[in-house]
Amino acid sequence: VTTIEPAGVFWRAEEYHQQFLTRRGGQDRLTPQTRS
C-alpha cells in the first residue's frame, strides 16, 4: 500500500470501521474510544 493518499482518508476509514463494529457489536471490543 503506497502512501499517496492523504492521512485523512485513512483515518476516516478507520473511524468508520470502528463505528461500524461498535454499532454491530454494541460493545467496544477493540478500543473504547468515543470521539465525536
Backbone torsions as a table, in degrees:
resi	resn	phi	psi	omega
1	VAL	NA	121.4	-179.1
2	THR	-83.7	159.8	-178.0
3	THR	-99.4	47.2	179.9
4	ILE	-85.8	-34.8	-178.6
5	GLU	-73.8	145.5	178.6
6	PRO	-64.6	152.5	-178.4
7	ALA	-61.4	-28.3	-178.6
8	GLY	-57.3	-40.4	-179.2
9	VAL	-65.2	-44.8	-179.0
10	PHE	-62.0	-48.1	-179.3
11	TRP	-62.2	-38.2	179.9
12	ARG	-63.2	-43.8	-179.8
13	ALA	-63.4	-42.7	179.8
14	GLU	-61.2	-47.2	-178.6
15	GLU	-62.4	-42.6	-179.3
16	TYR	-63.2	-42.2	-179.2
17	HIS	-63.9	-44.1	179.9
18	GLN	-63.3	-43.9	-180.0
19	GLN	-62.5	-40.2	-179.5
20	PHE	-63.4	-45.2	180.0
21	LEU	-63.6	-43.1	-178.9
22	THR	-64.1	-39.5	-179.5
23	ARG	-67.6	-40.5	-178.0
24	ARG	-70.3	-49.8	-177.1
25	GLY	-78.5	-38.2	-178.8
26	GLY	92.5	-23.6	179.1
27	GLN	-119.7	147.0	179.7
28	ASP	-80.1	97.7	-179.0
29	ARG	-84.1	-35.0	-177.9
30	LEU	-80.8	-75.9	-179.5
31	THR	-138.5	120.2	179.9
32	PRO	-68.1	69.5	179.4
33	GLN	-110.1	125.2	179.8
34	THR	-122.8	80.5	177.6
35	ARG	-108.5	125.8	-179.6
36	SER	-94.4	NA	NA
